Amino acid sequence: MKLKKYEGVIYILPWLVGLMIFTAFPFIASFLLSFTNYNLMSAPSFVGLDNYRTMFENELFKKSITTTFIYVFVTVPLKLSFALFIAYILNFKIKGVNFFRTAYYLPSILGGSVAIAVLWRFLFSDSGLINLIIGFFGISSISWLGNPRYAIFTISLLRVWQFGSPMVIFLAALKNIPESLYEAARIDGASKVSIFFRITLPLITPIVFFNFIMQLVQAFQEFNGPYIITGGGPLYSTYLFPLYIYDNAFKYFRMGYGSALSWFLFIIIMIFTLITFKSEKYWVHYDGGDE
């Protein structure tokens, strides 16, 4: 009988052990290391707030955080807009809709892989397929990865292309909207645009809110695409903050400074998440009334 009392704990014990070893311990350790000078070779030495003071004096830090903000503010709205637009179209009863749903979802599965990032780099290279296509229209070759003006656009496009996951969530939300609401709106003579903005969009705002939070957090942590495609170049135009953390922690073995940078990123994500939650009451509508 005593064993049955703790049966639930026994079932989740493997998860608890994993949480403590792979999440809780590194989380606490990184916070403690952020106040030290640690190069992985010798014992960490306490330096107080020096790491945090150093980051604000570093020009590369300012450049990387600015680039990250640009990347986030461009990719998140575009990705969610495309996801909602495609989900709205795929919600109609059209021929072969299941095929299109699968096809649009695939980039989300493959997009974060190293192979796709390498493929993206070849597509946008000086002699790549993209320049080959625009060449047929008489447009001269563009240095997509070598020009700072276009490089950030190239890696942003890769993230926007991976809109399959939020699209599926939007599609599930659209299917839960009662058809009777649309019928009543049509009888009243409402246009499709009016129906979308007055019925569809307000009813799926909880899902918009959820997708926005998820995509915001993921965008701030983006690493694979910029690292593999451009390496942060040219002229640090795609040098996102996670690349700056990686270089300092694992390339220059400044683990203490890298931990401080990681905590700064954590605080930035928390601030934007809290702001989003605070704004929820102004634009998110629930079935039982606003909360």
ABEGO torsion letter per residue (X at the ends): XAAAAAAAAAAAAAAAAAAAAAAAAAAAAAAAAAABBBAGABBBBBAEAAAAAAAAABAAAAAAAAAAAAAAAAAAAAAAAAAAAAAAAAABBBBGAAAAAAAAAAAAAAAABAAAAAAAAAAABAABAAAAAAAAAGBBBBBAAABAAAAAAAAAAAAAABAAAAAAAAAAAAAABBAAAAAAAAAAGBBAAAAAAAAAAAAAAAAAAAAAAAAAAAAAABAAAAAAAAGGOBGGAABBAAAAAAAAAAAAGBAAAAAAAAAAAAAAAAAAAAAAAAAAAAABBBAAEBX
